[in-house]
Structure formats: C-alpha cells, structure tokens
Amino acid sequence: MSHPITHRVLLLSLSFMLIAPFVPAQALEATSAGATPIEALRTWLAQPATARPALEDQPFAQIPVSKAQADQARTMLWADHTAQIHTTREAEWKNEAMTVANHTLKWKHRHFGTKPKDGWNLYLSMHGGGGAPTAVNDQQWENQIKLYQPKDSLYIAPRAPTDTWNLWHESHIDVLYNRLIEDAIVLGDVNPNRIYIMGYSAGGDGVYQLAPRMADRLAAAAMMAGHPNDASPLGLRNIGFTIHVGALDDGYNRNKVAREWQQKLDALLQSDPTGYAHLVQLHEGRSHWMNLEDKVAVDWMAGFTRNPIPEKVVWKQSSTTHDSFYWLAMPAGSTRAGQLAVAKRKGQDIEIENTEDVKTLIIRLNDAMLDLDKPVTITRKDAVLFKGIAPRTLRQIESSLSQHGDPFLVFDASIPVIVGP
C-alpha cells in the first residue's frame, strides 16, 4: 500500500507551474521507512536541547505535512519553546536584567489593574536623557517608571544599555527588545497581540525609530517630545501611532517636525484608508515638559490590538535591518537600508505591489491567512511568479517560531520569489 505522503508529493510536482519547493530524496526515504514527521519530531524533542541537531537539517522536517499535523507540531514546538524559556531565562526575568552581545538591558516593572483573560497588556516605556552622564540617565529611568499607569498592564521601564545620544535606537535595542518580549510572553503572561511602546524625549526619539521597524511586534506606539532623525513612517501601516509634543518645544525643531509627520501620516492615510491610524497632538502652551498632558496617549493606544497577519504589509528597511516583517521575509544577508516591499493578500492570491532594491522576497503563509491545501498564486504587475501548493513543513514552523518566540507569528509554509535583478 502506497503512503499518502508520497501521493501528496506527486500532486505537488504536477501543480507547481513556475517555482516548486525542493523536497530532498532522503526526506522521502525517511518517510517511506515508516516514521511520520510527527513521530520523528517527537523523537527529536525527546533529546536534551543542547544535544539536538538543527531541525532545519533533518530530512523529516522538510516533508510536506497536513494541516492537522502542522497544528500538532505547533503545539509540540510551542510547549518545548516555553519549557526552554523557563529553563534558561527565569533568572534574567527575576533579576530584571539581560545581556546579549556585551549589551545589558535592565528594567523596572509595575503591575496595574487586573490581568485580562488573554494575558497582561505590555507597555515598554523608554526614558529620556541620551547623550548625558550616567547619573542623569539613571535619574530619567527612575522617573519613567513613575510616569504612567496603563490599565490592566505590565508596565516596564527599561534602562538603556548605553548613555549615547541615540541610546534607544542603536541596533542592539532591536535584539534586546525581541528577547524581552519573548520573555514577557512566557514568563510575564503577556498577550502577544497587546504590546505597546512609548517614550519621552530621547525615549521619544526611540519610538520614532523602533515603531516602524518593529511594528510586527506591536499594537500601537506613542511618541512623546522626541525627534525622528532619519526614521520613515511607512512601516506604521498596521499599528496605531500617536505623537505628543509641546507646541512651544522648538528644541531640535521637535514641534515643527511633529507637524511634518502629521502631514506625512495624513497623506499616507488618504492614499491607504485602511491603514495608518494616527493621532498627532501639539499641546498648547507647553514646551519640552508637557505636565503629563501626554498621558492621554496611553488610553488611545489601548484601543488597538495587533493583527499579526494583516491583509497588506508595507516594509521599509531602516539603517537597522530585519530579516522578516509580518508575513514577508528576505534571505539572510540580503537586507540593506532603504529597501522597500509592499504586498497584499486576498483569498488565495498574493500581490506584490512594489519593491525597491529587493531581489528575492519570501512570502510566509499559514492557514489563518488562506487554505494551504489549495493552490496559491503570487503575482507582481500581472506577472505570475508562483502558482501551486505551498507545502507546510516542520522546518518552516520551527524556523518562524524560534525567530520571534511569538505564537501568532508562526508560519507553516514559505515561497521565495524573484522580484528584482
């Protein structure tokens, strides 16, 4: 009796018109030997984490699986992920300090209200200061933990790892924040779809920069009394973004730049009415300190819940690049500042609307987005780049889970397409 997986592979080979994922011969041999991918995964997980070979290199992880098998694998891999977080990171969570690549992020926290059934709302609140002596930045940190009291939240005020002028938007911040969010989801019982960032002065500088490049982790962001420097608002399409600046705050032209960003966001909303939700408020009679009038931003942000798989994604790479953004990705080593990718989905169809300086774009898919048992079509300017079945594999599930440690940013399949020279 032939194995159903073999039939599936034969059907896949017939359905791919332009690009067909490669299933290694040894993967098919492993299946025919009798072990299903789930059984092989269970054996792999039974090994000590430090002794496991890379899952992406295992033949069974490259075999197409059914939706039921993919769901089972997600559950197994998430349980293993949470167990590993508990084993390896409980100390840093308890000590409120983590070190990655010689940079240490410390934080203070407070809880407010009652934990919602889906987990705490998480607010990351960044202090001011910047290019100042350590004692000044420490004082600003001590002040930040006292400023706001978001409802039903875990409120965290981190201490920037450096005392540089750009202390909240150097490249190590993205790495540290991703790890902090991973920890908070598992160890802090945080709802991954209700994560917010905010910051004052130099912390506001950080919000201008971090919110567009980390929008796929956020529901909304609030910028208080900062300056964007070279940030672009394009990546803000799918989150709420609010700006609060004193109308008299002319230091570094913060008030003038806030008005410019209001115009930019208004124009983006006008051209894309289902995105770019924003509120910009210049507080009359206030200079750099707004006397806490800016706290209205907290309740405004709370009105937003993240959609991790939005129908349209606008991805603009900043000077700190990322390999993925929502359901788009680029091959490791291919990212550069200034790249742009715009894509939308409807039903089984993915349309790449625009790209700049991108050669290969990876479309990541799961069954919450479309039906992976049916053909998927990817087009760009009426040209069909792919048409066929996008196979679910354990490799893709584990890869996306390990990238962010976020149960809502797990993808079962991925299709690379060539979009540029």
Disulfide bonds with the S-S distance in Angstrom:
none
